[in-house]
Amino acid sequence: MTDTYTVEAVVLRTDDFGDANRVVTLFTRQFGKIEANAYGCRRARSPLSGALQMFNHISATLTRGSKVDTIREADIVNFHDALTADLDRLAYASLLFEIVNRMTFPHQAEPEIFRLLTDALPALNRRNPQIAALIGACQFMEHSGVQLSFSRCVHCGRDIDGDAAISLLDGGAVCNNCIDAAQDVEPYPAALRTTFETMLAFDWQDATQLTFSRRQIIAAEKFFIDYVQGVIGAELKSVHFIREFVAR
């Protein structure tokens, strides 16, 4: 096995250590999520400093270590400048990236999730960032292994028609005939189901402007945050950032 390898990646997270170093979490096309050290990258003259920033789509060369690999070179493939210049975009991009980071495991190649991230980044950069992040979260859940059933009853398998209920514990939508058999159900209006179905089917290459009512978006955001925090058993740090700094 060669000691040096090259990956195409998105910078999922960064953590500073020491005076000038950084641990960088990459979501790569080839190997899924990996962590690597970037020594000296916080120095202004470091050739790594510009590339190893959150949300960058990069090509990186690494060397294998006994415990942690080291990033030697990195070049930007795509840079989305608006994500760090606008608080709303920064907050919602952080939400999607934190969800992906908290709900994926290292060294599991998942090219569909890499593709989702690279498709979502331009949308977060130019579309309504809240809507783009929620679409990303909805589609990510379909690949996460803990996806929910939005359109069929999880108990009897029938298509949901009209207002119904939903149970995170049972794994999704519950028709009115099966409510008594479900755990911890919540109202599931037809409008919310339509929102989820639209998000799941959304094509990131489609330039059509999406329109959702404010009520739909607020309900969808609450749903995904509650669901993810329930799965991971902890609060998402990006949620605090959204609540404190994002205009409502």
C-alpha positions in Angstrom: 0.0 0.0 0.0 1.4 3.4 -1.0 2.2 5.9 1.7 0.8 8.8 -0.3 -2.7 9.1 -1.8 -4.9 11.8 -3.4 -8.6 12.4 -2.7 -11.4 14.7 -3.9 -13.1 16.0 -0.8 -15.3 18.5 0.9 -14.1 20.1 4.1 -16.7 18.9 6.6 -15.2 20.3 9.9 -12.0 21.9 11.2 -10.5 21.9 14.8 -7.5 23.9 15.8 -4.7 22.5 17.9 -1.3 23.8 18.9 -0.2 27.2 17.7 -0.8 26.8 14.0 -2.2 23.3 13.3 -5.6 21.9 12.5 -7.4 18.6 12.5 -9.5 18.5 9.3 -12.5 16.3 8.8 -12.9 15.6 5.1 -15.8 13.8 3.3 -14.1 12.2 0.4 -15.4 10.7 -2.8 -13.1 7.7 -2.5 -13.2 6.8 1.2 -16.1 8.6 2.9 -15.2 10.5 6.0 -11.6 10.8 7.2 -9.7 12.9 9.7 -6.2 14.2 9.0 -3.7 16.6 10.5 -2.7 19.7 8.7 0.5 21.0 10.3 1.1 24.7 10.1 -1.9 25.4 8.0 -3.1 28.3 10.1 0.0 30.3 9.3 -0.6 33.0 6.8 2.1 31.8 4.4 1.1 28.2 4.5 0.1 26.8 1.1 -2.7 24.9 2.9 -4.3 27.9 4.6 -6.7 28.9 1.9 -7.8 25.4 0.8 -8.5 23.9 4.3 -11.5 26.1 5.2 -15.0 24.8 5.9 -17.2 24.1 2.9 -14.4 24.1 0.4 -14.4 21.4 -2.3 -10.8 20.4 -2.7 -8.3 18.0 -4.1 -5.8 16.9 -1.4 -2.7 14.7 -1.2 -2.1 12.9 2.1 0.5 10.6 3.6 -0.6 7.7 5.8 0.4 7.7 9.5 0.3 5.0 12.1 -2.7 6.7 13.7 -3.7 9.8 11.8 -2.9 10.8 8.2 -1.3 14.1 7.3 -2.4 16.5 4.6 0.6 17.6 2.5 -1.1 19.5 -0.4 -4.5 20.8 -1.1 -6.0 22.7 -4.0 -9.5 24.3 -4.3 -11.8 22.7 -6.8 -14.8 25.0 -5.9 -14.9 27.9 -3.5 -18.3 29.2 -2.3 -17.5 32.7 -1.0 -21.0 33.7 0.1 -21.1 30.9 2.7 -18.7 32.6 5.0 -19.7 36.2 4.2 -23.4 35.9 5.1 -24.6 34.7 8.6 -27.7 33.0 7.3 -25.8 31.0 4.7 -23.0 30.2 7.2 -25.6 29.0 9.8 -27.6 26.7 7.5 -24.5 25.3 5.7 -23.1 24.5 9.2 -26.4 22.8 10.1 -26.3 20.5 7.0 -22.6 19.7 7.5 -23.0 19.0 11.2 -25.8 16.6 10.5 -23.7 14.7 7.9 -20.7 14.7 10.3 -22.6 13.5 13.3 -24.6 10.8 11.4 -21.8 9.2 9.3 -19.0 6.8 10.2 -15.3 7.1 9.2 -13.8 5.2 6.3 -17.1 4.1 4.7 -17.2 5.0 1.0 -20.5 6.7 0.4 -20.3 8.4 -3.0 -24.0 9.4 -3.0 -23.4 11.5 0.1 -20.3 13.1 -1.4 -22.3 13.9 -4.5 -25.1 15.4 -2.3 -22.7 17.7 -0.5 -21.1 18.9 -3.7 -24.6 19.5 -5.2 -25.9 21.3 -2.1 -22.9 23.7 -1.7 -23.7 25.8 -4.8 -27.4 25.9 -3.8 -26.5 27.0 -0.2 -24.3 29.7 -1.9 -27.0 31.2 -4.1 -30.5 29.9 -3.2 -32.5 30.4 0.0 -30.0 28.7 2.4 -32.7 27.5 4.9 -34.5 25.7 2.1 -31.3 24.3 0.6 -30.1 23.0 4.0 -33.4 21.3 4.7 -33.5 19.6 1.3 -30.0 18.4 1.9 -31.0 17.0 5.3 -34.1 15.3 3.8 -32.1 13.7 1.0 -29.2 12.8 3.3 -31.6 10.8 5.6 -32.5 8.6 2.6 -28.9 7.5 2.5 -28.2 7.4 6.3 -29.7 4.0 7.2 -32.3 5.6 9.4 -34.6 7.0 6.7 -38.2 7.6 7.5 -41.3 6.7 5.5 -43.0 10.0 4.5 -45.6 8.7 2.1 -46.6 5.3 3.3 -47.9 4.1 6.7 -45.1 2.3 8.6 -47.7 -0.1 10.0 -50.0 -1.2 7.2 -48.0 0.1 4.2 -50.8 2.0 2.7 -50.3 5.4 0.9 -51.0 8.3 3.2 -53.9 10.4 2.1 -54.7 13.8 3.6 -53.8 14.7 7.2 -52.4 11.8 9.3 -49.8 11.3 12.1 -46.1 10.7 12.2 -44.0 8.8 14.7 -40.2 9.2 14.9 -40.1 6.1 17.2 -41.9 3.9 14.7 -40.1 5.3 11.7 -42.4 7.6 9.9 -46.0 8.3 8.7 -48.9 6.6 10.4 -52.4 6.5 8.8 -55.5 7.3 10.8 -56.4 3.6 11.0 -53.1 2.7 12.7 -52.7 5.5 15.2 -53.7 3.4 18.2 -50.8 1.0 17.4 -48.2 3.7 17.1 -45.8 5.2 19.7 -45.6 8.9 20.5 -47.4 10.2 17.4 -47.6 13.8 16.3 -49.8 15.5 13.8 -48.7 15.1 10.2 -50.6 17.5 8.0 -50.9 16.8 4.3 -49.0 20.1 3.5 -46.0 18.8 5.5 -46.0 15.5 3.7 -46.0 17.4 0.4 -43.1 19.4 1.6 -41.1 16.3 2.3 -42.0 14.6 -0.9 -41.0 17.7 -2.9 -37.6 17.9 -1.0 -36.9 14.2 -1.6 -37.6 14.5 -5.3 -35.7 17.8 -5.8 -33.1 17.8 -8.6 -30.1 20.0 -7.6 -29.4 20.8 -11.2 -33.0 22.2 -11.7 -32.8 26.0 -11.7 -36.5 26.4 -10.9 -37.1 28.6 -7.9 -38.7 26.5 -5.0 -41.5 28.1 -3.0 -42.7 26.9 0.3 -44.9 28.8 2.8 -43.2 30.1 5.9 -45.3 27.6 8.0 -44.1 24.7 5.9 -40.4 25.6 6.3 -40.7 26.2 10.1 -42.4 22.8 10.5 -39.8 21.0 8.3 -36.9 22.6 10.2 -38.3 21.7 13.6 -39.0 18.2 12.4 -35.5 17.5 11.1 -33.8 19.1 14.1 -35.9 17.0 16.5 -35.3 13.9 14.5 -31.5 14.2 14.2 -31.0 15.2 17.8 -33.1 12.2 18.9 -31.0 9.8 16.7 -27.6 11.1 17.9 -28.8 11.7 21.5 -27.3 15.2 21.7 -28.0 18.8 20.6 -26.7 20.1 17.4 -24.3 23.0 18.0 -25.4 24.7 14.8 -28.9 25.0 16.1 -27.8 27.4 18.8 -26.0 29.5 16.1 -29.2 29.6 14.0 -31.4 30.6 17.0 -29.0 33.3 18.1 -27.9 34.9 14.8 -30.3 34.1 12.0 -33.0 36.6 11.2 -36.6 35.3 11.6 
